[in-house]
Amino acid sequence: MMFVAEQQFSRYFVTFFSDVHEGNTVFGLLGTVQSGTEFVMYIFMPMFVNYIGAKRGLLIVGALVGARLIISGMCDSHPAYFCHQTAVRV
């Protein structure tokens, strides 16, 4: 199920741009940056986890994932707006 959603995300992503080609270019650049960041993190994360310990490492990851989920749930607009429109609507 998630694989199908991941395949369709690029179509959704380009809707935020005035030109489909510009959206595809930005999506490709973001994919490249993500892959490079993952590569660097895979090098240093084992050393960091060994330094702080597995239990603390799992607690940090849990806090980060939880914060990401909560912040994503609060956003009702494009991520570029940095969720500034998340005030409670009356």
Z-matrix of the N, CA and C atoms (Angstrom, degrees):
N
C 1 1.436
C 2 1.528 1 111.18
N 3 1.327 2 117.68 1 -47.02
C 4 1.456 3 120.23 2 -179.57
C 5 1.525 4 111.38 3 -65.75
N 6 1.321 5 117.52 4 -31.20
C 7 1.457 6 120.04 5 -179.95
C 8 1.519 7 110.45 6 -62.47
N 9 1.321 8 117.15 7 -40.36
C 10 1.464 9 121.25 8 177.92
C 11 1.526 10 109.83 9 -65.36
N 12 1.321 11 117.23 10 -42.10
C 13 1.469 12 120.75 11 178.94
C 14 1.523 13 110.51 12 -63.53
N 15 1.323 14 118.02 13 -40.01
C 16 1.456 15 120.83 14 178.55
C 17 1.522 16 111.52 15 -65.47
N 18 1.319 17 117.54 16 -35.08
C 19 1.459 18 120.37 17 178.42
C 20 1.523 19 110.82 18 -66.59
N 21 1.305 20 118.02 19 -33.75
C 22 1.459 21 122.04 20 -176.36
C 23 1.530 22 113.02 21 -86.09
N 24 1.315 23 118.04 22 -10.89
C 25 1.464 24 120.11 23 -175.71
C 26 1.519 25 112.39 24 -63.03
N 27 1.316 26 118.10 25 -36.53
C 28 1.467 27 119.65 26 -179.50
C 29 1.522 28 110.85 27 -63.19
N 30 1.320 29 117.47 28 -36.59
C 31 1.467 30 120.48 29 176.64
C 32 1.526 31 110.71 30 -64.05
N 33 1.318 32 116.94 31 -40.63
C 34 1.466 33 121.23 32 177.96
C 35 1.526 34 110.64 33 -68.07
N 36 1.320 35 117.46 34 -41.65
C 37 1.457 36 122.73 35 -176.37
C 38 1.526 37 111.58 36 -60.70
N 39 1.322 38 118.07 37 -42.98
C 40 1.464 39 120.97 38 -176.30
C 41 1.527 40 112.49 39 -68.60
N 42 1.327 41 118.48 40 -14.83
C 43 1.465 42 119.65 41 179.26
C 44 1.521 43 112.39 42 -69.35
N 45 1.320 44 118.39 43 -14.01
C 46 1.456 45 122.22 44 178.74
C 47 1.523 46 112.77 45 -84.37
N 48 1.328 47 117.68 46 -0.67
C 49 1.454 48 122.19 47 -178.09
C 50 1.524 49 109.42 48 -116.84
N 51 1.324 50 115.58 49 151.77
C 52 1.458 51 119.88 50 -179.68
C 53 1.525 52 111.52 51 -71.96
N 54 1.324 53 116.77 52 -26.40
C 55 1.461 54 121.68 53 -179.47
C 56 1.527 55 109.31 54 -122.43
N 57 1.324 56 116.69 55 133.03
C 58 1.466 57 121.26 56 -178.90
C 59 1.526 58 110.83 57 -62.47
N 60 1.329 59 116.94 58 -37.31
C 61 1.464 60 120.53 59 -178.76
C 62 1.529 61 111.45 60 -66.30
N 63 1.331 62 115.90 61 -39.23
C 64 1.461 63 119.52 62 176.71
C 65 1.532 64 110.35 63 -64.12
N 66 1.317 65 116.75 64 -42.80
C 67 1.461 66 120.34 65 178.05
C 68 1.518 67 112.49 66 -61.91
N 69 1.329 68 116.70 67 -42.28
C 70 1.464 69 120.28 68 177.57
C 71 1.523 70 111.64 69 -64.75
N 72 1.340 71 116.48 70 -37.41
C 73 1.467 72 120.12 71 178.30
C 74 1.522 73 110.81 72 -64.28
N 75 1.327 74 116.31 73 -47.16
C 76 1.469 75 120.13 74 179.81
C 77 1.529 76 110.36 75 -64.04
N 78 1.334 77 117.04 76 -40.44
C 79 1.461 78 120.37 77 178.91
C 80 1.535 79 110.49 78 -61.95
N 81 1.320 80 116.95 79 -41.30
C 82 1.461 81 120.52 80 177.57
C 83 1.513 82 112.01 81 -64.89
N 84 1.337 83 116.90 82 -41.52
C 85 1.463 84 120.02 83 178.03
C 86 1.523 85 111.29 84 -64.48
N 87 1.327 86 116.68 85 -40.83
C 88 1.459 87 119.57 86 177.95
C 89 1.527 88 111.64 87 -63.05
N 90 1.332 89 116.38 88 -38.66
C 91 1.462 90 119.99 89 176.66
C 92 1.515 91 111.75 90 -63.06
N 93 1.331 92 116.70 91 -39.12
C 94 1.469 93 121.31 92 178.31
C 95 1.518 94 110.76 93 -66.36
N 96 1.325 95 116.62 94 -44.74
C 97 1.472 96 120.63 95 179.03
C 98 1.527 97 110.04 96 -63.20
N 99 1.334 98 117.02 97 -40.96
C 100 1.463 99 120.07 98 179.25
C 101 1.523 100 110.96 99 -62.80
N 102 1.321 101 117.27 100 -44.31
C 103 1.464 102 120.12 101 -179.84
C 104 1.520 103 111.44 102 -63.86
N 105 1.329 104 116.85 103 -41.67
C 106 1.464 105 120.11 104 178.10
C 107 1.514 106 112.09 105 -64.52
N 108 1.332 107 116.24 106 -41.34
C 109 1.463 108 120.34 107 178.72
C 110 1.523 109 111.13 108 -64.81
N 111 1.328 110 116.72 109 -42.30
C 112 1.465 111 119.72 110 177.55
C 113 1.524 112 111.23 111 -61.73
N 114 1.320 113 116.87 112 -41.02
C 115 1.464 114 120.53 113 178.94
C 116 1.522 115 110.95 114 -58.84
N 117 1.334 116 116.42 115 -47.96
C 118 1.464 117 120.47 116 -179.57
C 119 1.524 118 110.72 117 -65.45
N 120 1.330 119 117.28 118 -41.11
C 121 1.459 120 120.23 119 -178.88
C 122 1.524 121 111.94 120 -66.57
N 123 1.333 122 117.11 121 -36.25
C 124 1.464 123 120.03 122 178.26
C 125 1.528 124 111.65 123 -64.94
N 126 1.307 125 117.12 124 -23.23
C 127 1.462 126 120.26 125 177.68
C 128 1.526 127 110.58 126 -76.37
N 129 1.345 128 116.32 127 -44.18
C 130 1.464 129 119.94 128 -170.91
C 131 1.527 130 115.14 129 -95.76
N 132 1.302 131 118.89 130 -22.52
C 133 1.463 132 120.50 131 -176.86
C 134 1.527 133 114.20 132 -61.41
N 135 1.326 134 119.98 133 -42.09
C 136 1.477 135 117.68 134 178.12
C 137 1.529 136 112.94 135 -59.00
N 138 1.327 137 116.50 136 -37.32
C 139 1.468 138 119.62 137 178.06
C 140 1.531 139 110.43 138 -67.16
N 141 1.332 140 117.18 139 -40.09
C 142 1.458 141 121.27 140 179.43
C 143 1.520 142 111.22 141 -65.48
N 144 1.333 143 117.00 142 -43.63
C 145 1.467 144 120.62 143 -179.78
C 146 1.529 145 110.40 144 -67.01
N 147 1.317 146 117.51 145 -38.18
C 148 1.469 147 119.38 146 175.72
C 149 1.518 148 111.24 147 -63.51
N 150 1.322 149 116.83 148 -33.28
C 151 1.459 150 121.12 149 -179.73
C 152 1.532 151 111.64 150 -72.01
N 153 1.338 152 117.56 151 -44.63
C 154 1.466 153 119.59 152 -176.16
C 155 1.520 154 113.55 153 -92.88
N 156 1.323 155 117.46 154 -16.83
C 157 1.456 156 121.13 155 -179.40
C 158 1.522 157 111.72 156 98.19
N 159 1.329 158 114.75 157 152.43
C 160 1.464 159 120.59 158 -175.65
C 161 1.526 160 112.27 159 -65.88
N 162 1.330 161 116.83 160 -40.77
C 163 1.464 162 119.98 161 -177.75
C 164 1.529 163 110.95 162 -63.36
N 165 1.314 164 117.07 163 -47.76
C 166 1.464 165 120.30 164 178.39
C 167 1.525 166 111.04 165 -65.36
N 168 1.323 167 116.49 166 -36.10
C 169 1.459 168 120.12 167 177.72
C 170 1.518 169 111.93 168 -61.38
N 171 1.330 170 116.36 169 -43.94
C 172 1.467 171 120.36 170 178.09
C 173 1.528 172 111.58 171 -66.44
N 174 1.331 173 117.08 172 -37.26
C 175 1.459 174 119.82 173 177.34
C 176 1.532 175 111.71 174 -64.54
N 177 1.324 176 116.54 175 -40.50
C 178 1.462 177 120.62 176 178.31
C 179 1.525 178 110.59 177 -65.18
N 180 1.320 179 116.91 178 -44.97
C 181 1.467 180 120.36 179 179.55
C 182 1.532 181 110.23 180 -63.15
N 183 1.324 182 117.10 181 -41.91
C 184 1.458 183 120.35 182 177.98
C 185 1.522 184 112.01 183 -61.43
N 186 1.321 185 116.44 184 -41.13
C 187 1.469 186 120.18 185 178.37
C 188 1.522 187 111.07 186 -65.93
N 189 1.317 188 116.93 187 -41.87
C 190 1.467 189 120.32 188 179.21
C 191 1.530 190 111.93 189 -64.85
N 192 1.323 191 116.55 190 -45.10
C 193 1.469 192 119.93 191 179.74
C 194 1.525 193 110.31 192 -65.49
N 195 1.318 194 116.84 193 -41.84
C 196 1.461 195 120.27 194 177.92
C 197 1.520 196 111.91 195 -62.14
N 198 1.339 197 116.50 196 -44.33
C 199 1.465 198 119.95 197 178.17
C 200 1.523 199 110.83 198 -62.67
N 201 1.306 200 116.51 199 -40.35
C 202 1.469 201 120.14 200 179.15
C 203 1.533 202 111.10 201 -62.28
N 204 1.318 203 116.18 202 -43.41
C 205 1.460 204 119.71 203 179.38
C 206 1.529 205 111.92 204 -65.40
N 207 1.308 206 116.43 205 -43.16
C 208 1.462 207 120.33 206 -179.72
C 209 1.524 208 110.88 207 -65.20
N 210 1.324 209 116.87 208 -46.38
C 211 1.464 210 120.31 209 -179.93
C 212 1.523 211 110.76 210 -64.79
N 213 1.325 212 117.58 211 -40.42
C 214 1.470 213 120.34 212 177.81
C 215 1.525 214 110.76 213 -63.06
N 216 1.310 215 117.58 214 -37.22
C 217 1.454 216 120.92 215 178.60
C 218 1.514 217 112.91 216 -69.11
N 219 1.320 218 117.22 217 -26.74
C 220 1.453 219 121.05 218 179.31
C 221 1.524 220 112.82 219 -80.61
N 222 1.307 221 117.74 220 -21.52
C 223 1.466 222 121.52 221 -177.54
C 224 1.521 223 109.96 222 -78.26
N 225 1.310 224 115.01 223 133.42
C 226 1.458 225 119.46 224 176.74
C 227 1.523 226 111.48 225 -122.75
N 228 1.322 227 116.68 226 14.33
C 229 1.450 228 120.20 227 -178.14
C 230 1.522 229 109.57 228 -141.98
N 231 1.298 230 115.53 229 -172.70
C 232 1.462 231 122.68 230 179.57
C 233 1.525 232 109.71 231 -60.89
N 234 1.335 233 118.61 232 140.29
C 235 1.468 234 120.95 233 -178.04
C 236 1.521 235 113.76 234 -59.06
N 237 1.327 236 118.84 235 -24.04
C 238 1.457 237 120.46 236 -178.72
C 239 1.526 238 112.28 237 -66.17
N 240 1.321 239 117.38 238 -18.06
C 241 1.448 240 120.55 239 177.83
C 242 1.523 241 112.15 240 -81.51
N 243 1.314 242 117.58 241 -2.98
C 244 1.455 243 124.04 242 177.90
C 245 1.524 244 112.63 243 55.17
N 246 1.303 245 115.66 244 34.64
C 247 1.468 246 122.69 245 172.32
C 248 1.519 247 112.46 246 59.04
N 249 1.323 248 119.03 247 29.79
C 250 1.454 249 120.22 248 -178.31
C 251 1.522 250 112.16 249 -74.82
N 252 1.314 251 118.17 250 -8.48
C 253 1.455 252 120.61 251 -179.22
C 254 1.537 253 111.19 252 -104.21
N 255 1.319 254 117.37 253 30.57
C 256 1.454 255 120.53 254 -174.61
C 257 1.521 256 112.95 255 -94.19
N 258 1.316 257 117.13 256 12.72
C 259 1.465 258 119.25 257 179.00
C 260 1.523 259 109.90 258 -63.46
N 261 1.302 260 115.92 259 150.83
C 262 1.463 261 120.95 260 -180.00
C 263 1.521 262 108.45 261 -66.98
N 264 1.313 263 115.02 262 127.74
C 265 1.459 264 120.10 263 -178.98
C 266 1.527 265 109.09 264 -92.07
N 267 1.307 266 115.99 265 133.96
C 268 1.468 267 121.44 266 179.98
C 269 1.505 268 109.86 267 -104.61
